[in-house]
Amino acid sequence: MRTNRISRPVCVLLACLMLLPIVACGKTEGDAPTTTTAVDGTAATTTAAQASHETTLPAETEHTDENGYERDDLDPALHFGGKTVNLLHWNDAEHEEFVAETANGELINDAIYTRNQTIEDRLGVKLNFIGTAGDTNNEEPFALKLSTSISAGDHAYDLISAYSYTTGMCAARNLLYDLSSVNHLDFEKPWWPKLLIDQCTINDKLLFVSGDASANVIYTMYVTFFNKDLLQANKLEDPSKLVAEGKWTIDKQFEMCKGVYSDLNGNGVKDVGDQSGLYIYTLHFDAFLWGSNIFIVDSMGDNFKLADDFLGEKTVNLQEKIKSFIYDTNDGFLTTDKANNHLFFGEGLSLFWNDRCHRAILYTADNVSYGILPIPKYNEEQEDHITLLGNTFSLYGIPQDSQDPDFAGAVLECWASESYRNVTPAVYELSFKYKYSQDDVSARMFDIARSTVVLDLARIFSNSLGAYKSWQKAIVGDTGWASTVKANEKPWNNQLDKLRGIFE
């Protein structure tokens, strides 16, 4: 048993949250009632004064730890006698979620360090991290590394974790084991989001998972940032109230952009450097599609087919709405600057900006006065906001040639469980809901976003299914969506037919 374990990060979190009413004196809500929406859709009302006195830790129970987090059901007697766990992981992830060599006082690093030590101590294993490039520029080399190992019969890896597209490529090549048949994995636990598991399970076969196991799930949630100074200067209504009233829609966002445009360089042309209601980067159009509750692939239940809405009038209308906003008005500006697109909002040129929530780290450092909102709904009839994940989260799997999948399953369950109790609180509760939220309202908006996260197999299998990239191209091209569907529906279905084979 190790003796140099650091204090649990969640204890640090709780201590900091107790101080929140003191250090967050700039927040303006005072003791007004605050209504938040829980994951299960129920409402809970508290006041700031009540929150400041709620410092009593939950009682530890058989099923929860001392901080109220659910425990896993792994047998306490489960012990593997020092066996090595070889984890092939992408070492070029945007944010570290795997390795922490030592505790250094940095909250997230120390949470990862504690999780890894706890896994080793609980299961009697030694984590061996085998890092290799696996991001969007290295999908093929990562998949080749795994397939070469399987072909050689060397059984080099117990677990893999990579960029979502990369893991999808591995699955499409039949390199991953069916997780639904692995002992110790309990997909009813909160660290495995039910909706994500349901969307990834086809014919009762599950090839990869994510959730609390990947810290990058939190970093990559899409949200809408708004510039508080521009909002005030244009005398616009509080968009967070629109969220509470169910009125935060795409039409409302576009309406609020009217009149914000300013030709800052004075050349009489809408171009880079002008002030606009909404700067938007090509990739971030995706947030509007899924935010409108439109999926490319319907993978729920026994389905694995192109979704009706994606092929139909709803997507036609959405695309026409977006294109008109960008090309027919001064209210929106399309940027194709991959490296610097996020800087337009940071420089105060855009009232709104749709992006992954990790941009809050940069905007906080740059002293931008911003608020957070969920991605707008398609219309007021849509019941819930929908939060798309950016592509740079991790999917976890077990190699197809695993000699002991139950061993790998025990480690993966423990990994996700300990991440849920250690890493997620450090990343989400303290970092995003406290450090990177400039007001209590924004903290609640993060809760709404996190409780409505979805993914789509069309994105994960984008190297095998062209429908996803066709959607992006059609937004910036001249071809209408109905024509795009007519020309591509047959080849898309042929591609889906090939993918179905991996779930048989």
C-alpha positions in Angstrom: 0.0 0.0 0.0 1.3 3.4 -0.9 1.8 5.9 1.9 2.3 9.1 0.0 -1.2 9.6 -1.2 -2.3 13.2 -1.4 -5.6 14.5 0.0 -8.6 13.8 -2.1 -9.1 16.7 -4.6 -12.8 16.8 -3.8 -12.0 17.8 -0.3 -10.0 20.7 -1.6 -13.0 21.5 -3.8 -15.4 21.5 -0.9 -13.2 23.8 1.1 -12.9 26.2 -1.8 -16.7 26.2 -2.3 -17.2 27.0 1.4 -15.3 30.2 0.7 -17.2 31.0 -2.5 -19.6 33.6 -0.9 -16.5 35.5 0.4 -14.4 35.5 -2.7 -17.2 35.8 -5.2 -18.5 39.2 -3.9 -18.7 40.5 -7.5 -21.6 38.3 -8.3 -24.9 40.1 -8.4 -27.6 37.7 -7.5 -27.3 38.2 -3.8 -29.8 36.1 -1.9 -32.3 35.9 -4.6 -33.9 32.5 -5.2 -32.0 30.4 -7.6 -33.6 27.6 -9.6 -31.4 25.0 -11.2 -32.3 22.1 -13.4 -31.0 18.7 -12.3 -30.0 15.9 -14.7 -33.3 14.2 -14.1 -35.2 17.3 -15.0 -36.4 18.2 -11.5 -36.0 21.8 -10.2 -34.2 22.7 -7.0 -34.5 26.2 -5.5 -31.9 27.6 -3.1 -30.6 31.0 -2.1 -27.0 32.2 -2.0 -27.4 32.6 1.8 -28.5 29.0 2.1 -25.7 27.8 -0.1 -23.2 29.6 2.0 -24.3 27.7 5.1 -24.6 24.2 3.5 -21.1 23.1 4.5 -22.0 19.9 6.3 -20.5 17.0 4.4 -22.9 14.1 3.4 -22.8 11.1 5.6 -20.7 8.2 4.3 -22.7 5.2 3.5 -22.2 1.7 2.0 -23.1 3.1 -1.4 -21.6 6.6 -1.3 -18.3 8.1 -0.2 -17.7 10.8 2.4 -18.5 13.5 -0.2 -21.8 11.9 -1.4 -20.4 10.4 -4.6 -21.7 7.0 -5.5 -19.3 4.0 -5.1 -18.8 1.3 -7.6 -19.8 -2.4 -6.9 -16.4 -3.9 -7.6 -15.6 -6.7 -5.2 -13.3 -5.3 -2.5 -11.4 -8.6 -2.6 -10.6 -8.2 -6.3 -6.8 -8.1 -6.5 -4.5 -8.9 -9.4 -1.3 -9.4 -7.5 0.7 -6.5 -9.1 -0.3 -7.4 -12.7 0.6 -4.7 -15.3 -2.2 -2.9 -17.2 -0.9 -1.7 -20.6 -3.0 1.3 -21.7 -2.4 2.5 -25.3 -3.5 6.1 -25.2 -3.3 9.2 -27.4 -0.6 11.5 -25.9 -1.6 14.5 -28.0 -5.0 15.1 -26.4 -5.9 18.8 -25.9 -6.1 18.3 -22.1 -4.3 15.7 -20.1 -6.5 13.0 -18.6 -4.1 10.0 -18.3 -0.8 10.7 -16.8 0.4 12.6 -13.7 3.9 11.6 -12.7 3.6 13.2 -9.2 1.5 15.5 -7.1 2.5 19.1 -7.7 -0.2 21.1 -6.1 -2.1 21.8 -9.3 -5.7 20.6 -8.7 -6.4 18.7 -11.9 -3.0 17.1 -12.1 -3.3 16.0 -8.5 -6.8 14.6 -9.1 -5.4 12.4 -11.9 -2.5 11.4 -9.8 -4.8 10.3 -6.9 -7.1 8.4 -9.3 -4.2 6.5 -10.8 -2.8 5.6 -7.4 -6.2 4.6 -6.1 -6.7 2.2 -9.0 -3.4 0.6 -8.5 -4.0 0.2 -4.7 -7.5 -1.1 -5.0 -7.0 -3.6 -7.7 -3.3 -4.6 -7.1 -2.2 -3.5 -10.6 0.5 -1.3 -12.1 -0.7 1.2 -14.7 1.7 1.3 -17.7 0.9 4.2 -20.0 1.9 3.7 -23.6 1.5 7.1 -25.3 1.4 7.6 -29.0 0.0 10.3 -31.3 -3.7 9.7 -32.0 -5.4 13.1 -32.7 -7.1 14.1 -36.0 -3.8 14.1 -37.8 -2.8 10.7 -36.5 -5.8 8.5 -36.7 -4.3 6.1 -39.2 -1.0 5.6 -37.4 -2.8 4.9 -34.1 -5.1 2.4 -35.7 -2.2 0.8 -37.5 -0.3 0.4 -34.2 -3.2 -1.5 -32.7 -3.9 -3.6 -35.8 -0.2 -4.5 -36.1 -0.1 -5.7 -32.5 -3.3 -7.8 -33.0 -1.9 -9.3 -36.3 1.4 -10.2 -34.6 -0.5 -11.9 -31.8 1.6 -10.2 -29.1 -1.4 -9.0 -27.0 0.5 -5.8 -26.2 -2.4 -3.8 -24.9 -5.1 -4.3 -22.3 -7.0 -1.1 -22.9 -7.0 1.7 -25.5 -8.1 5.3 -25.4 -8.0 7.7 -28.3 -9.5 10.7 -30.0 -13.1 9.9 -30.8 -12.6 9.5 -34.6 -9.5 7.4 -34.0 -11.4 4.9 -31.8 -14.2 4.9 -34.3 -11.6 3.9 -37.0 -10.4 1.1 -34.8 -13.9 -0.2 -34.2 -14.7 0.0 -38.0 -11.7 -2.2 -38.6 -12.9 -4.8 -36.1 -10.1 -4.1 -33.7 -12.2 -3.8 -30.5 -13.9 -6.2 -28.2 -17.6 -6.2 -27.4 -17.8 -4.5 -24.0 -21.4 -5.7 -23.4 -20.1 -9.2 -22.6 -17.3 -8.1 -20.2 -17.6 -8.7 -16.5 -17.2 -5.9 -13.9 -18.5 -3.1 -16.2 -21.7 -1.7 -14.8 -23.4 0.6 -17.3 -26.1 1.5 -14.9 -23.6 3.6 -12.9 -23.6 7.4 -13.2 -20.1 7.5 -14.6 -21.4 5.9 -17.8 -24.0 8.3 -19.1 -27.1 6.2 -20.1 -27.9 8.2 -23.3 -24.3 7.9 -24.6 -24.3 4.1 -23.9 -27.7 3.7 -25.6 -26.6 5.6 -28.6 -23.4 3.5 -29.0 -25.0 0.1 -28.5 -26.2 -1.6 -31.7 -27.7 -5.1 -31.6 -26.7 -5.3 -28.0 -23.0 -4.8 -29.0 -20.9 -2.0 -27.5 -17.4 -1.3 -28.8 -16.4 1.8 -27.0 -17.5 4.0 -24.1 -16.9 7.4 -22.6 -18.3 9.6 -19.8 -16.4 10.4 -16.6 -13.6 8.2 -17.8 -12.6 11.0 -20.1 -12.0 14.5 -18.6 -12.1 15.8 -22.2 -15.8 15.1 -22.3 -16.2 18.2 -20.0 -13.7 20.3 -21.9 -15.4 19.7 -25.2 -19.1 20.4 -24.4 -20.5 23.1 -26.7 -21.9 26.2 -25.2 -22.7 29.7 -26.3 -20.5 32.5 -25.0 -21.9 36.1 -24.9 -20.0 39.4 -24.4 -21.5 41.2 -21.5 -20.2 44.6 -22.5 -21.7 44.3 -26.0 -24.9 43.0 -24.6 -25.2 46.1 -22.4 -24.0 48.5 -25.0 -26.8 47.3 -27.4 -29.4 47.4 -24.6 -30.3 43.7 -25.1 -32.3 41.5 -22.8 -30.7 39.0 -20.5 -30.4 35.8 -22.5 -30.1 33.6 -19.4 -33.7 34.6 -18.6 -34.7 33.4 -22.1 -33.1 30.1 -21.2 -35.2 29.9 -18.1 -38.4 30.7 -20.0 -37.7 28.2 -22.8 -37.2 31.0 -25.3 -33.5 30.7 -26.1 -33.8 29.6 -29.7 -31.8 30.0 -32.9 -34.2 32.6 -34.2 -33.9 34.6 -30.9 -30.1 34.5 -31.1 -30.1 35.7 -34.6 -32.6 38.4 -33.7 -30.4 39.7 -30.9 -27.5 40.0 -33.4 -29.4 42.7 -35.4 -27.8 46.1 -35.2 -24.6 44.9 -33.5 -22.6 45.1 -36.7 -20.0 47.9 -37.0 -17.6 48.5 -39.9 -14.6 49.0 -37.7 -12.0 49.2 -40.5 -14.2 51.6 -42.5 -13.8 49.9 -45.8 -17.5 49.6 -46.5 -17.3 45.8 -46.6 -18.3 43.1 -44.1 -14.9 41.4 -43.4 -12.5 40.1 -40.8 -12.0 42.7 -38.0 -15.5 44.2 -38.1 -17.8 43.8 -35.1 -20.6 41.4 -35.6 -23.5 39.8 -33.7 -22.1 36.3 -34.2 -18.7 35.2 -35.6 -18.9 31.5 -36.4 -16.3 29.0 -37.5 -17.2 26.3 -40.0 -16.8 23.4 -37.6 -19.0 25.0 -35.0 -22.1 24.9 -37.3 -22.4 21.4 -35.9 -23.6 22.8 -32.5 -26.7 24.2 -34.3 -27.5 20.9 -36.0 -27.4 18.7 -32.9 -28.7 21.6 -30.8 -31.8 21.4 -32.9 -32.2 17.8 -31.9 -31.2 16.6 -35.4 -29.0 13.5 -35.5 -27.4 12.1 -38.6 -27.7 8.5 -37.5 -30.6 7.2 -35.5 -28.9 4.5 -33.3 -31.5 4.2 -30.5 -33.1 0.9 -29.8 -32.6 -1.5 -32.7 -32.0 1.3 -35.2 -28.9 2.0 -37.2 -30.1 4.2 -40.0 -30.0 7.7 -41.3 -32.3 9.8 -39.2 -35.5 11.1 -40.8 -35.0 14.7 -39.7 -31.5 14.8 -41.2 -32.8 13.8 -44.6 -35.8 15.9 -44.4 -37.4 19.4 -44.2 -36.1 20.3 -40.8 -32.5 20.2 -41.9 -33.4 22.0 -45.1 -35.0 24.8 -43.0 -32.1 25.0 -40.6 -29.5 25.2 -43.3 -31.4 27.9 -45.2 -31.8 29.9 -41.9 -28.1 29.8 -41.1 -26.9 30.6 -44.7 -29.3 33.5 -44.9 -28.1 34.9 -41.6 -24.4 34.7 -42.7 -24.6 35.7 -46.4 -27.7 38.0 -46.6 -27.1 40.1 -43.5 -24.3 41.9 -41.6 -25.4 40.1 -38.4 -23.2 37.0 -38.8 -19.7 36.4 -40.1 -18.3 33.1 -41.2 -14.6 32.6 -40.4 -12.5 29.8 -41.9 -9.5 30.7 -39.8 -8.8 27.3 -38.1 -6.0 28.5 -35.9 -7.3 31.9 -34.6 -11.1 31.7 -35.0 -11.7 31.8 -31.2 -9.8 35.1 -30.9 -12.6 37.2 -32.5 -14.7 36.8 -29.5 -11.8 37.3 -27.2 -11.0 40.6 -28.9 -14.6 41.8 -28.4 -15.6 41.6 -32.0 -18.6 39.3 -31.5 -21.6 39.4 -29.3 -22.0 35.6 -29.4 -19.7 32.8 -30.0 -20.5 29.0 -30.1 -17.5 26.9 -29.0 -16.3 24.1 -26.6 -16.5 25.3 -23.0 -12.7 24.9 -22.6 -12.4 28.3 -24.3 -13.5 29.8 -20.9 -9.9 29.1 -19.8 -8.6 31.4 -22.4 -11.2 34.1 -22.1 -10.8 34.2 -18.3 -7.0 34.7 -18.7 -7.7 37.5 -21.2 -10.1 39.2 -18.8 -13.0 39.0 -21.3 -16.3 39.9 -19.6 -18.5 36.9 -20.7 -21.5 34.8 -19.8 -22.3 31.2 -20.6 -25.5 29.8 -22.3 -26.5 26.5 -23.7 -26.6 26.1 -27.4 -30.0 27.6 -28.6 -32.9 25.3 -29.4 -34.4 24.9 -32.8 -37.7 26.5 -31.6 -39.7 27.0 -28.4 -41.5 23.7 -29.0 -38.3 21.8 -28.5 -38.4 20.6 -24.9 -34.7 20.6 -23.9 -31.4 22.1 -25.0 -29.1 19.6 -26.6 -25.3 19.7 -26.0 -23.0 18.4 -28.7 -19.5 17.2 -27.7 -16.6 18.4 -29.7 -14.6 15.7 -31.4 -11.6 15.9 -29.1 -12.9 13.7 -26.3 -11.6 10.2 -25.6 -13.4 6.9 -26.3 -12.2 3.8 -24.4 -12.1 0.3 -25.6 -10.6 -3.2 -25.1 -8.5 -4.6 -28.0 -10.2 -7.4 -29.9 -7.3 -9.9 -29.1 -7.6 -9.4 -25.3 -6.6 -12.6 -23.4 -8.4 -11.4 -20.3 -11.2 -9.0 -21.1 -12.7 -9.3 -17.6 -9.4 -8.0 -16.1 -9.5 -5.1 -18.5 -13.1 -4.5 -17.6 -12.4 -4.3 -13.9 -9.7 -1.7 -14.6 -11.9 0.3 -16.9 -14.8 0.3 -14.4 -12.4 1.4 -11.6 -10.9 4.0 -13.9 -14.3 5.5 -14.7 -15.5 5.2 -11.1 -12.5 6.9 -9.6 -12.5 9.6 -12.3 -16.1 10.3 -11.4 -15.1 10.9 -7.7 -11.7 12.5 -8.2 -11.1 14.1 -11.7 -14.6 15.2 -12.6 -15.1 17.3 -9.5 -11.7 19.0 -10.0 -12.4 19.7 -13.7 -16.1 20.5 -13.6 -17.2 21.7 -10.2 -14.2 23.8 -9.3 -12.7 24.8 -12.6 -15.7 25.4 -14.9 -18.5 26.1 -12.4 -16.3 28.2 -10.2 -13.0 29.5 -11.6 -14.3 30.0 -15.2 -17.9 31.1 -14.4 -18.0 34.8 -13.8 -21.4 34.6 -12.2 -23.8 32.1 -10.6 -26.0 32.1 -13.6 -23.2 30.9 -15.9 -22.4 28.1 -13.4 -26.0 26.9 -13.8 -25.8 27.1 -17.6 -22.8 24.7 -17.4 -25.2 22.3 -15.5 -27.8 22.5 -18.2 -25.2 21.8 -20.9 -23.7 18.9 -19.0 -27.1 17.3 -18.3 -28.0 17.2 -22.0 -24.8 15.9 -23.7 -25.3 13.7 -26.7 -23.1 12.1 -29.4 -23.7 10.7 -32.9 -22.2 7.6 -34.4 -22.0 9.5 -37.7 -19.3 11.7 -36.2 -17.4 8.8 -34.5 -17.5 6.9 -37.8 -16.9 10.0 -40.0 -14.0 8.2 -41.8 -16.4 5.6 -43.0 -19.6 7.6 -43.3 -19.5 10.7 -45.5 -22.9 12.2 -44.3 -21.3 14.2 -41.5 -18.8 16.0 -43.8 -21.4 16.5 -46.4 -23.4 18.5 -43.9 -20.5 20.8 -43.2 -19.7 21.3 -46.9 -23.3 22.1 -47.8 -23.4 24.9 -45.2 -20.5 26.9 -46.9 -21.2 25.7 -50.5 -23.8 26.6 -53.1 -25.7 23.3 -53.1 -29.0 23.2 -51.1 -29.5 20.5 -48.6 -32.4 18.8 -50.5 -30.1 18.4 -53.6 -27.2 17.2 -51.4 -29.4 14.4 -49.9 -30.8 13.4 -53.3 -27.2 13.0 -54.6 -25.8 11.2 -51.6 -28.5 9.2 -49.8 -27.8 6.0 -51.6 -24.0 6.0 -51.0 -24.5 7.0 -47.4 -26.8 4.0 -46.9 -24.2 1.8 -48.6 -21.6 3.0 -46.2 -24.0 2.3 -43.3 -24.6 -1.2 -44.5 -20.8 -1.9 -44.3 -20.7 -0.5 -40.8 -23.6 -2.7 -39.6 -21.3 -5.6 -40.1 -19.1 -4.7 -37.1 -22.2 -4.9 -34.9 -23.2 -8.4 -35.9 
